[in-house]
Amino acid sequence: MASNKLTAVFVRNIKDPGKYHDGSGTGLFLFVKVGGSKSWVQRVNIAGKRREIGLGAFPLVSLAEARELALENKRAIRLGANPLADKRQRNASMTFSDAVGKYLVHKQKEFKNLKHKKQWRSTLETYAVPVIGQMDVKAIGLPDILRVLQPHWETKTETMSRLRGRIESVLSWATVAGYREGDNPARWKGNLSEMLPKPSKVAKGDNQPAVALSDLPLWWRNLLTREGMAAKALQFLCLTLARSGEVRGATWEEMDLKATDGPVWTIPKERMKMDREHRVPLPQAAVELLEALPRMEGSPYVFFAPRGGKLSDMSISAVMRRMNEVETKAGREGWLDPRSKRPAVPHGLRSSFRDWAANIGIDRDLAEIALAHKVGSEVERAYRRSDMLQRRQVVLEDWAKFLGGTDDGSKVVPIREVRR
């Protein structure tokens, strides 16, 4: 057992199994298990007997927090209290469902926005709560986690992978709060990794359904016939390849239709998924759409709701859903993803663009930057001074022409229109 005082760097990097004493005089040590999981334990004397108190898992509990907890326990013992008995008294019972609610209250400051918080709760309540929601958190084991994940692991891999991490976080909180003890059954490395195939090796079945390339020009013409602000927002989304939240939150201050390098929409990093500013060159069709839009006094939003606020997160999706319903009521198959056969959704239009770009030979990095994806390593991104704005302007103009059915170079034949 090492006796030197621990450092944050050492705690973060140590992987060798063992017990590492902090040397702070509180009896605190770091317990590293086979597989790499780490937890804090404090050895104390209570009423003349040697006891160990679990203080939580790293990194949920940092070195500084562990030292503070250990010092509080030492002070309590000196005053005649029994922190271990107090912990056991608190460790009465808590269902997983209750733990989710309490954990989200604790974590809410970390969420970027309300939608992120809703996604967290939604995945847990949709998949985990029906299976383990009423179980006491201290009774949840590896078989229970597998009952949640296995039925959907190969068909909704990305969603299940995120869900696993969220269950792990909730159970880690429950451990630190004193409602459970022992290993976290939702831990991946050296645990679930031995029971489930790696997410990267499983064919992802939860990609967003996209409109088939051969259907896009006809789908676009149908969209142009629809009225309403949400339909206009969907047109703008398709022309700019932006995400729904970025379009719904767009303000007139972000639009510069007279910029030297051409019309541009600058999305601040606070509203970007990748947390960095993104410039979107506006094709002529997008500029004409913006110039024709009404403005509401007192509302900063380009695509505003009836009372001047942002459109709801379901408004744009509802337009595509109604478009699909019109098709199916007419006896046609609807706007379906050619692979999954599911109705296309707004986010899938980005996949449609990616297929189009690949078909006509657009440079991969150029297409990825157009979608605001990270390209290359951190070093490569640091040395890349240009965001290829002017080249992306050309790409989006060609994309708009393809949507309008005027780009003969796309090599894509609208089969549906011929069939009809």
N, C-alpha and C positions, 0 to 999 in steps of 0.2 A: 504494500500500500504506500503510495507516494505521500509525502508530508509537506511538500511545497505548496504555497498558496496558489490556487487555480487562477487562470486568466480566461477572459472571454474567448480569445483566439484558441487556446488549448481546448476548452470545452467544446467549441464548435468543430474542431478538426479531429479530435481523438476518436479513433475507431476500434482500438484494441480492447477486448473485453477485460473488465477489471473494476476495482473500486479505487477511486482517486480522491484522497482526503483534501479538503480545502485549506486546512491549517489556520483557520480563522478563530479557533477556540470555541466554536459553537457545536462541534461534532458533525458538521456538514460534510458529506462526500457525494461524489458523482458515481453512479452505478452504470457502467456500460455493459450491455448484454451482447451475447453472440447474435449477430445480425445487425448491430449498430444502434439499437434503441437505447436512449439514455434517460435516466430519472434521478431525482434528488432524494436523498435519504439523510435523516439526522439521527445520530446516536446520542441518547441522553440517559441520565439516571433519574428515575422517578420513584420516590419513596424507597430508595436503596436498591432498586432493581433496574437493570440495564434494559432499555427499550429503544426501538427504532420507529421513527415517524416518517412516513412518506410525504414529501413536499411537492410532488408533481413531476411531470415529464418535461425534458428539454426538447425543443426550444420554446414550448408554450410558457414555461417558467424559466426566465433567464437566470444567469449567475447572480446578478444583483438582487433579483427578487427572491431567490433561494436563500441568500445570506440574510435578507431582511426577515423572512419568515422564520429562519433558524434563530435569529437573535430575539425575536418576539417570543418564541417558545422558551428560550433560556430565561428570559425575564419572568415569564409566567411561572415557570417551575420554581424560580427563586422566591416568588411570592406565595408559593404553596399550591399553585394551580396544577392541573393535570391536562396538558394540551392533547394527549393521546386519547384520554377518556372523552374530552370535549369533541374531538374529531369523530369518535365512534358514535357519540350521541347525535351529532349532525348527520352521520351516515346512516340515517334511518332508512329511507327509501325515496326513490324518484324515478318516475317512468321516463322512457326515452322521449316521449312526446313533450313532457314538461321540461326536460333538459334542453330540447331544441329551442323552446320559447325563451328560456333563461339565457341560453348561450347567445341567441341572436340579440338580446338586449345588451349583453356584454360586448358584442362584436359590431354593433350597428355603426359606430363611428368610423369603422374601416371601409364600409361600403361606399363606392363611388357615387351611387345614386339609388333612388328608391327601387328602380327596376332590378338592379343587382341583388338587393335584399329580397325582393319578391322571387327571383330565380332561385336563390339559396333555399328559401322556405318551400317553394313549390316542388323542387326535386325531392326534398326530404319528405314532404307530406304526400307526394304522389307515389313514391316507391318504397320508402323506408317505414314510415309511420304505420301503414296498413299491416306490415309484417311484424315489426318489433316495437311499435308505438306504445303498447301497454305493458311491455316488459320492464322490470326494474333494471336500471342501467348496470347494476353490479352483477346481474345474472346473464347479461348479453355476452356470448362467446363467439368463436369463429364460425361454428355451424349456423348461427343466426345471421351473421353478416353474409354468408354464402347464400342463405335463403333469399336475401334481398337482391344480391347482385347477379347470381348465376342465371336466372331466367331471362335476363336482358343483356348479358355481357357481350354476346356476339352480334346482337342486332342493334343495340344502342350503346356502343362501346364508349364513345366520348362522354355521353351523359352519365353512364355508370361509373366511369373513372372519376368524374367530378363528384358524383354522389359519394363514392368511397372516401374521398378526401374530406368531405363535409361530415360524414358520420364519424371519421377519425377525430376531427376537431371537436365535435360535440362530446364524444366520450372522453377525450383528453381533458376538456373543461370539467366534466363530471368527476374525473379522478382528482384534479387539483382542488375542486370544491368539497371533496371528501365523501362523495356519493358512491364511489367504486374504488377498487384497488387492483393492482396487477397490470399485466400487459394490455395494450390496446388491441382488441381483436380485428380492428379495421386497418391496422398498419399493413402497408404493402410489402416492404422489403423484409425478406426472411419470414414472411407470414402468408399473406394472400398471394404473393408472387409465386408460391409453391403450389397453389391450388387453382389459379386462373391463368389463362394465356396472357402474355403481354399485350397491352392495348395496341402497340405498334404492329403486332403480328396478326391482329384480328381485322378482318374486312369490316370497315365502318359502314353500318347500315343506317346511321341517323344523319346523313348529309341532307342539307336543305333541298327539298324538291325544286327542280328548275324547269323552266319552259324549254322544250326542245328547240334547237336552232332552226329547224325547218318550219316551226310554228311561230317563231318570234315576229316576223313582219306582219302576219295576220293578227296575232295577239295585240301588237302595237296599234294597229288600225282600230281594233275594237276598243282599246283603252282610250284612244283619242276621242271617241264618241261619248264618253262618260263625263258627266258634269260633277261638280263638287270639288271642294278644296282637297280632300283626301285623294281624289283621282289625279289632280294636278301634282300633288306631292309624289304620287307613285310614278308619274311621268318623269319628274325631276330626278327621282331616285334611280330610275333606269338609265337616264341620259348621263348621270354623273357617277354611277356605280357606288354611291355612298350607302351607308347603313341607314336603317329606318330611323333610329334615334338621332343621327346626325342631321337628317333631312327635317325631321319634326322640330328639332331645336334650332334650325337655321334662322338667323336674324338678318335684317337688311344691312346692318353694319358690317357683316361678314362678306357682303357682295360688293365687288368692284368691277362694274361693267365697262369702265373706261381706263382700265389699267394699261400701262405701257406695253406689257408683254401679252396683252389680250385679256378678255373678260375672265375673272378668276373669283373663286369662292374660297376664302381662307377660314378653315375650321380650327378654332383654338384647341390647344392640347387638352384642356379640361374636358372637352366633349369627344375626344378621340379614344377609341379602345386601346390603342398603343401608347397613349399618353404623350403624344408629340404633335405639334402643329402640322396640318396637312393642307396643301394648296390643291384645289381642284380646278383645272382649266375648263371653262364653260363652252361647250359647242354652241353653234348658232341657234340650234333648236331650243336649247336651255335658256339662252338669252331672250329669245322671243317669248318663251313661256313666262319668264320673270317679268318682262315688260308689260305683258297683258294681264298680270295678276292685280286684283284690287288690294288696297291697303286699308287696315283698320286703325283709326286714330287711337293712339295710346298703346297699341300692341307692337312689340318689336319683331314679332315672328313673321317670316315670309309666308308660311302655311299655317294660318291661325285657325283655332276652333271658333265656334259661333260666338263665344263670349270674349274672344281675344287671346286666350291662353294657347298653349301648345295642343296640337292634335293628340289624341290618346294613342297609346302604344298599339292598339288593335285597329285603329282607323284605316291605315294603309293596307293591312292584311285583309280587312273586310272588303275592300274594293276587289282584290284578286279572288276572294271567295265568291263574291256575287258574280263576277265574270265567269267563273267556273260553273256556277249554278245555272246561268243562262244557257251555257253549252249543253249541260246534261239534260235540262228540261226540253231542249230542242232535239234530244235523241242522239247527241254526239258525245264522245268520250270525255270531253273537257280538256282543259290545259294540264296535261299530265307530264310528270317527269318520265323520260323515256326508259330509265333504268328501274326506278322503284315503283312506277305507275301510281305515285301519289300526286294529288293536286299541287301544282306549283305555288310557291310562296314568294313574297318580295325578296327575301335574302337570297333565294335561289337564282335571281337574275344576275347576281355576281358570278355564279358558276356558269351561267349561260354565256356571259361575256368571256370567261376564261376559256371555254370551249371554242368560241368564235376566234379569239386571239390565237389559240394554238393552231386552229385550222388554216388561218391565213398567214402563219409564220411570224407573228409579232414576237419580238424579243421577250424572253421569259421575265427578266428583271423589270422591263418596262411595263409589262402587264401586271406584275405583282405590285409595283409602286402605284399604278393606277388604282389598285384595290386597297391601297394604304396598308399593305402587308410589309413586314420586315423582310429585307433582302440582304443576304450575306451575313458574315460575322460582325461582331461589334467593331472590330478593327476596320473592316471594309466599309461599314457605315460611317465611321468616323472620318475616313479619307474621302468619302463620296461627297463632294461639295454641291452637286446639282441634284435637284429632284426631278430632272427631265421634264420640266413643265411644258416647254414648247413641243417636244416630241409627243407627250401625252395629249396635247391639244389636237394634233393630227390624228392620233388614234381614236379619240372620242368623236371627232368629226366623222371619221369613217364608220364608227360604231353607230352613230345617229343615222347615217345614210343607209346602213344595213337594216336598221329598224324600220326606216321608211320605205325599204324595198328599192332603193335607187343605187345600191352599191353592187355593180355587176361583178366585182372582183372577189366577192365573198365565197363563190362556189357553192352556196347553200340554196337548194331548191325548195320552195314552200309547198311541200307535197300535199298538205291538208287543203290548201286553196284549190289545187287541181282536183282533188278528190271531191270537194264540194261542188 
